């Protein structure tokens, strides 16, 4: 039995759980978070990795969701300029494009202008982009412009029929690092973060929750005044089978799959491609040498941890993008795939694509309070955390007020446009760093990159080189400061170095980390 009674116990170490833990800890509440695997081990490391308003959600009249998401983009940019940065998106246009779409907008357009059935006219898209530019109070990001594609880098690689495009702004984010940095900041503010710790049961005992957890076969109990269920795809299972509460609310599990190819375009802009089925996909510059293509929207049945990009989804994404590419790709061009399960609130929508991306916070206060988090998207995680604390704050009258807007995450204490200066300063202090190596460190750790380097005078001073510029000094940082325990945590979540490392190199990393854990346990 843990002898501390926490104010808040959070189940789930994805972006919503870690965001809530950080917000609560910063208000002076005592917090414990338990995650059954690694932080961001499921949905939160398998997103399309964008802070975006959700342009297509305008067709479903989700103006509130889009407005909140757009406003959040710049708030988040200022707080994490190392792991998030602006991107320009190119939306190619063609008069012969037709769409099989059943959105509210398409139905209204068809009713008023039946000859427009199956089309998204340019003026309609431009109207949507006008709203996109103005709904969220944009200050940093540039607005929409019109591009003539012929003879431009943006047009190179596309079929000749795409002569015109609109260009607008959204933002990139390193999703798994976002989760880890929120957990680190929560811990720095007093929270307890338990990874690879499964919650077995949660039971009300008077005004408290007794939460039983299991870690490495050992069970222990924790007491808390409030319980937050941020279990993502498992939120409904936690309600019914862990807390044993009755609820009619549920999640709709939707699988989003992505494919990775060699770099397809010679510029750093993204593409927003419209499909004949009414859906859209993105083609995004990824890890310098690759293009990320996704995502799908498929109903998912079964364990969320077993989600994979199926051959059918892979081929769907290939056919989709080949409608645009001058030089088509094939399955042989796919170098990696990943898939995640989005736990959307079940609002009864006909299709996965039409299901709301907004979140629902359900408070059960029949005794010690339990807050269940349904749905949500990565862009609105900070706002979701604020709204979650607003729900449970009445139970903690001494808790502080809202505080997270504009407060930087670890390593993010520099201007939005300060990455180049930070890279230059890092290379000046450590001349042995290449430009690419220094940029990777700054994009991962921001101002903390110099702490990893320490007083090193050469690359050899950083210890063993595990490949792809990953050194013993960085691995030790990831284990002692960022909760990494096995190689997968490092090469597929804290970074994407798995794209550049061989199986033998990854095995060597895993073996070294295992030895390091054993040595630390023996001390």
N, C-alpha and C positions, 0 to 999 in steps of 0.2 A: 504494500500500500504506500503510495506516494504521500508524504506528510503535508504537502501543500494543497490548499484549495484554490484553484484558479478561478478567475472571473469568467473566462471564456475558453472553451475547449473547441478547437476547430478540427473537423474531420476532412482531410483532403489537402494534398500539397500541390494542386494545380494553381493556375493564376488567380482564380477567385479565392481559394483558401488562403494563399500566401498574401494576397492583397488585403483581405479582411484581417488577417493576423497582424500585418504591419500597421494598418489603420488603428486597430484596437490597442496595440501596444503603445503607439504614439499618443494615445489619449490617457495613458496612465493605467490601463487595465492589465491585469496579469493574464497571460495567454499561453496556452499549450496547443501545438499543432501536431497531428499525427498523420503521416502519409505511409500507405502500405508498401510502396516501392520507392523509387527515386523521385525527387522533386521533378515536376513536369514530365513524369514518366509515361503519360498517356496523351490525352487530347492537347494539352498545352505545349507539347513539343512537336505537334503534327499539324499545325495550322498552315495557312498560306503565307504567314509571317508578314502581315500588313496591319498597320494602324490605318484604317480607312472608314469613311462614313458609310459605305455600302451603297454605291450609286444605283445598283439594280433594285434596292429596296424601295426606291421612290416609286417604282411601278406598282408596288403593293400598298402605296400610300402610308408607309411607315415613317412619316415625317418626324415624329418625336424621336424615334430611334436614330435616324440619320442626323438630326440636329445635335443630339447629345454626342454622337460619335465624332462628328466633325469638330465640335468644340473641344473634345478631348484630345484630338490629334496634336494640337500645338501645346496644350498643357503637358502632354507626355513627352513631346520633343524636348522641351526645356529641361525636363527632369532626367533625361537619359540620352544625351546627344551622342554617347559612345555606341549604344546598341540600337539606336533608332535614328533615321535620317530621311530627309525628303526625297521623293522620287517623282518623276514625271511619267504619266501614263498616256500612251498613244492609242486612240480609238479609231481604227480605220473605218471608212464609210464606202458603201457601194449601193447604187440604186437597185441592183438586181438581187439584193439580199432579201430573203423571206424567212419569217419566223413562225413557228408553231407555238403560240404563246396564249396563255389563259389568265394573264394578270388583269387586275381591275382596270389598269390603264388601257390595255389592248382591247378589252370588251367595250369600253366607252368609245374609243377611237373607231372601232368597227361599227358601233351603233350610229355614230354621227357621220362617219365617212366610210361607208361600206367598201368603197373602192380601195381603201387603205388596208384592208384585212391582210394580215401576214407581213406587215411592214412596220419598221420603226423609222419614220421619216427623219431626215436630218434636223428639221426644225424642232421635232419633239425631243431628240437627244440633246440638242443645244439648250432647250428650255430646262431639261433636267440638270444639265451642267451649270446653268445659271443659278438654279436653286442650290446646287452643290457648292458653288462658290460663295453663296451669301447666307446660307442657313446657320453656319457655325461661327460667324464672327471671325473669319480668317484674317490674320495679320502677318504671319511669317511666309506662308506658302503662296506662290504665284497663282494667278487665276487661269481660266481656260483661254486657249488660243486656237486658231485654225492653222493647220499645216497643209501645204501642198507636197505630196510625197515623192513625186517624180524627181530623180536626181539628188535625193537627200539620203543621209544615213538611215533615217527612219523608214524610208521607202525601199531601200535596198534589202532584198531578201523576201519581199512581199510580191504577190502576183500583180501584174500591170494594171488590173482592173481597179486596184485600190489607189486612187489618185489623190484622195483628200482624207484628212483625219482631223479629229479634235484632240487637243492635248490638255490634260488637267493634272492636278497634284493630289497625291496621297503620300503615305510614309511606309517605310520598311521598318521592321522590328525583329530582333533576334529573340524569338518567343521563349525558348527554354532559359536563356540567360535572364530574361525579364523576371521569370518565376524565381530563380535562384537569388537574384538581387533583392527582390521583395522579401524573401525569407531571411536573407542576411540582415537587412535593415530592421526587420521585425525582431530578430535575435539581439541586435545591437541596442534595441529599445526595451529589452527585458524578456522577450518571448522565448519559450522553450520549443525547439524544432526537433521533432522525432521522425527520422526517415526509416524506411523499411520496418515500420511498426504498424501492424494491422489492428484496427479497432474490432474487437470481438463482440462486445455488447455495450449498450448504454441504457441505464435504468434510472428512473427518477426515484430519489429517496428524499422525501420531504421537499425542501427548497433547493436541493442539489441534484446534479447528475453524477452517478457513479459510472465511470467509463473504464472498461476493461480492455487492455491492449496486450498484444503478443509481439515480442521481438526475439528472434533467434530461439524460439521455443519456450521462452520465459514469459509468463503473464504477470501483469501488475495492474493496480487500480489507481485511478486518478479521480478526484472530485472537482466539480466545476459548477458555478452558479448558472451558466448558460451554455448551450450546445449549439454549434453552427455546423450544419451538414452541407459541406461544399464538395460532395463526392463526385461531381461531374456525371459521367455515365452511370455511376453506381448510386446516385442520390436517392432514387426511389427504393432501391434494395436496402439502403441504410435505414430509411424510414420504417420499412416493414419488417426487416429481418435482423437489424442491429438494435434499433430503438424500440421496435415492436409497437409502432403507432399506426393507427388507421388513417389513411389519406386517400382521397380520390384523385389527387394530382399525380401526374406522371411525366416522364420524359419520352421524347421521340428520338431514338438513336439513328443518326444520319452519318454515314461514312463518307468522308472526303479524302479522295486519293490524289496523289501527285506523281509525276514522273520527272526525271532529271535527264537532260541530254547534254552533249557538248554545247559550247556557246554558239548560239544561232545568229546573233546580231552583233555588229561592230559598234555598239554604243551602249550607254548605261541607262537607257530608258526602258520602261516596261510597256507591254501591250495589253489592251483590254479587247478581247476578241468576242464577237457575238456569234452564237451558233444557230443553225436552222431550227433547233428544237426549243429556242427561246432562252436557253441558258447562256452563260458567259464563262470564259476562262481567262486566266492571266498567263502571260509569258514574261518571266522576271529574271533579270541578271542575277546570278547566284554564285557566291564563292569564287568570283573572278572568272573562272573558266567554264562555267556551266549556265544552262537556262532551266529555270524551274517552271513547269507547266501544270496548271491545275485550277480548280479542283472539280471533282465529281460531287454528286448529291445522290447517294444510294441509301435506301433503308437498310439498317444493319440489324442483324439478329444474331444473338450469341454473345460471347464474352468480348468486351471492348478491347481487351489486351491482345486479342487475336486478330485484330483488323489488319488486313493486307490489301494492297492494290491488286485486284484481280486481273487476269489477262483481258477480260472484257472491258474493264475500266481503262487499262493501259491503251487498248486499241481504240476506245472511244476518244481519249485525249489526242491520240495520234491522228485519227481521222479529222477531228475538230480543227487542230492547228494546221493540218495539211490543206484545208480549204483556203488558207491564207498564204502559205509558204510557196515561194517560187520553186524551191528545191525541197520536195517532200522528205519527211523522215520516216523511219520504219522502226519496228521493235528492236532491231539490232543497234539502233542509236541510243537506246535508253540505258543509262549507266547506273541508275538507282531509282527506287520507288519508295514511297512511304504513304501511310494511311492513318488517319485518326478518326475517332468517333465523336461527333458533336452531340452533346446532350441537349437538344432543343426542347423547350417547353411544349408539351403536347396540346396545341390549341385546336385540334381537330381539322387542320388543313388537309386538303385532298392529296397533296404531294409533298415530298421532302423539300423540294425547292420553294414551295409556297409557305412552309412552316415559319413562324416568326423567329427572328434571331434576337429578339428582346428577352430580357430576363424577368423572372417572377420570384419574389421573395415571400415565402409563406411562413408566418409566425404561428407556432403552436404554444400558447401560454397557459395551457391547462396544467399548471404546476410550474416547475422550473422551466424557463423558456427554451424552446428549440426553434431555430431558424433554418429553414430548408431553402437552398439556392437552386433554382431551376433555370437552365438556359444561360444566355449571356454570350458575349463575344469579346475577344481579347482587347479590342479598342476601348471598351467601356468598363474594364475591370476596376479601375480606380473609382469611378462613379458608383459602380455596383457595391464596392466596399463601403463607400460613404452611406449609401442607402441602407445597407445591411446594419451598419452601426446606428443609424437613425431608428431602425426597428427595435434594437435591443438596448439603446441608450436609456430609455425610461427605467430600466431595471438597475442602472448604475448612475445615480444622480451626481456622483462626484467625477464622472468621466469628463475629459476635455472635449472641446468642439472639433469641427472639421479642421484639418491641417495639411493634408497631403498635396494639395494643388501647388505645383511649382517647387516642392521640396525634392532635391535630387536624390536619386538612388546612388549607392556606392559606386564611386568612379565617375559620376556624372557632373562633377562640380566644375564645369567649364561651358563656354558659350556654344550655342547650336552650330555656329560656323567655325568652331575651334579645333576640329580634328586635325587639319593639316599642320597647324601650329604645334599641337601636342605631339604629332609624329616627328616633326622636325626637332623639337626639344628632346624627345626620347633618343633620337639618333645622335644628337650632339653630345648627350651624356654617355651614350653607349655606342660608340662608332662602329662596333662590330656588327650591329644590327643592319640587315638589308632593309630597303624601303618596304618590301612586302611583309617581312617579319614584323617590323615596327608597326605597320598599319594593322596587322592582325591583332597584335597585343593591345593597341589603343582601341580598336573596335570591340574587343572583348572586355577590357578592364579599365579603359579610360585613364583617369589620373592615378589609378592604383597600379598601372603597368610598371612604374618605376619601383614600387615596393617589391614586386616579384623579382626584378632585376637586382635589387639590393646594391651591393658595392662591387658587382662583377666588372672585371676589366677585359674579359674576353668571353667568348662563347663557352670555352671549357670551364670557366668559373661557375656556370649555371648547372654543371653536373651532366649526367648522362644524357645523350641526345637519342631520343626514342624515334626520331624521324619527323619530317614535316615541320621542323622548328619546335617541336614539343620537347621540353627539357625536364630534368629532375626538379629544378626550382619551380617550374610552373605546375608540375604534377603535385608537388608537395603543397603548394598554395591551394590547389583545387581540392585536395583531401582535407586540409586543416581549416580552410575558410569557406569552402563551397559545397561541402557535404558529399563529394564524390567518393565512391567506395570501390567501384570496379571500372574496367576500361570502357565499357559501354557508356557509363555516365559521362566520361571525358570526351570520347571521340564522336559521340552522336548527340549529346545534349549540351554539355558545357561548350562544345565546339562542333564543327563538322569535319574534323581532321580525318575521320574515317574514310572520307572520299579520297584521301591522299596516302593513306597508310595501308600496308599489306596485312594479310591475316596474321602472318608471323610477327609483324611489328605490334599489332594490337594484342596478340597473346603475350608478348614480352611486357607490354604495359600492364596487363592484367596480373601477370606473375609478380612484377615489382610492387604493385599496389597491395597485393595479398601479403607479401612479405612485410611491407611497411605497416599494414594493419596489425599483423601478428606481433611485430616488434613494439608497437605502441601499446597493445593490449598487455604485453608482458611487463611494461614499465610500472 
